[in-house]
Amino acid sequence: MKLWGGRFTKPTNELVDEYTASISFDQKLAQYDIQGSLAHVEMLAKCEIIPTEDAETIKKGLEIVAKKIEAGEAELTEANEDIHMNVEKLLIEEVGAVGGKLHTGRSRNDQVALDMRLYLRDSLVTLVELLAHLQKALVKQAKANLDTILPGYTHLQRAQPVLFAHHMMAYVSMFERDTDRLCDSFKRVNRSPLGAGALAGTTFPIDRHYVAEKLNFDGVVENSLDAVSDRDFVVEFLSNTSLIMMHLSRLSEELVQWSSAEFNFIELDDAFSTGSSMMPQKKNPDVAELVRGKTGRVYGNLMGMLTTLKGLPIAYNKDMQEDKEGMFDSMETLKGALALFAPMIETMEVKKENMYAAVAEDFSNATDLADYLVNKDLPFREAHAVVGQVVLHCIQENKYLLDLSLADFQNFSYLIEDDIYHVLSPETVVNARDVVGGTAKNRVQDQVKQAETILEETDAWVGTYGEKVNVLKK
C-alpha cells in the first residue's frame, strides 16, 4: 500500500506508477531531502510535537538511510514515487513505525520546495566558483597578450584593431555580470518554505524560523501559498544559466573561427580537441562546438519551465513535477561547460604574428585617417568622404593605406603630412583609444586590475557562502 493509500480501495495502475513517478531523476535531491528532514525532526522535538526519544531514533535512522543511499545500497523504487516517499519508506524499514512521525507537520509540497532550494543554493556556489576559474584563465591570457594586436570586427567585417587582451577582458566583463546575477539570486533562493504544509500551513505549533536557522537559511517564505506554488527561483536560475551559456556560446563561436585555417589566430590544445574517423589531418574544436550546441537545450529548459508555470492556479499542481529535470540538466550542462572552458582557454596558443599580419592587410586604420583630418579642422562628414575615396583608390590599386606615398595621400587632401605613417601604425591606432574602457594598453591594464580585485571579492563570497552550504554536508 502507498504511504498515502488509506482512502483508496485498489492499487494504482502500473502505468500510472510508471508515468507519475519522479524517482528516476529526483533522487538527485536525496542528500538535501535528508538534510531537511533532520532539521525538521529536531524542530518537532524542540516544540514537543513528538518525544525527544522518537526524534533521536528518527535522526539515527535518517543517517543510516543517507549512508545507504550514498553507497548505492538502498533500493529506490517507482512504487514509492519520489525521493521523499522513498526516504520515508526506507526510514520506516530501518526504525519501525516511529519513522512515520517524521512527516508530522509537513507536506511533500513544502518538502520538495525546500529540497530544490537547498540544491540550487549549493549549485549557485559551485557555478560562481567555476565562473571565477574561467575569468582567471581569461585574465591570464589578457596579461600575456597586452601587446598582441588583432583585427576587431563588426558585422564580421574588419573594423578597427584592438588588443587581444581587450577582447579577452570583454568576456571577463560578461562573466562578471553573470556572477553578479548568480550571487544576487542567492538571497531569493535562500528562504525556507518548510512549514507551509500542503498550502495553508499546519495545525501543529511548529517553529519555521528554527528550521530555517538550522539549515542556514536567511529567513522563511512568508506566505504559505507562495512557498509551495511558485518556482520563480527556478525560472531565475534557468534564466541565469541561459545567459551564461549564451556568453559561452559566443566565445565558442570565436574559438571555432579563430582556430580555422581561414583565420589561424589560435590553436587549441590537443587535450581539448578531437579528430576525424576518416580524415587523418583534422583537428576539430569539438568542445567549443558542443558548448555552442548545448546552449539551445539550456534555452529550452527555460522556455519549458515558463510554459509549465504560465497557466497554473495557486497552489501546488502535479505539473510542477516538471520543474526538476530541466533544472538538473541546465546545472549539469553548464557545470560541465565551465569546467572544460577554463583549462581550454588557459592552454590556448595565441598566434600573435598571424593576428598582426591580418591587421596589416586591412583598412581597420581608416577611421584614424578620418580623425587625423578632423584634428586638422576638417568637418568629420567631409573627412569621412575623403577617406572613403582613399580606400576606394587603394582597393583599385591593390594597396593598403600604409602602402601609399605622401604624394598619394596629398592627392586627396593637402592636410595630410608625413606624420600620417605614425598615426596609422597598428600600435598607434590601438593606443589612441585612451579612454575608459578603450583598447589602449594602459586602459586594458586598468581593466585587468579591476577584474583581479573583483575576483578576490568573488573568492571571498565563495568562501563565505560555500561554508554556509557545506556545513550541512559535514
WOWOFEN-V467148 format. One record per helix or strand of 3 or more residues. SS is the DSSP state (a for helix, b for strand). FROM is the first residue (numbers start at 1). TO is the last residue. Records with the same first field share a line. If there is no record, write none. Layout:
SS=FROM-TO + FROM-TO
This chain:
a=5-7 + 14-20 + 23-46 + 52-71 + 78-80 + 83-95 + 97-103 + 108-144 + 164-189 + 208-214 + 224-229 + 232-258 + 270-272 + 286-309 + 318-323 + 325-346 + 352-360 + 366-374 + 380-397 + 401-403 + 406-410 + 420-423 + 426-431 + 441-473
b=149-154 + 157-163
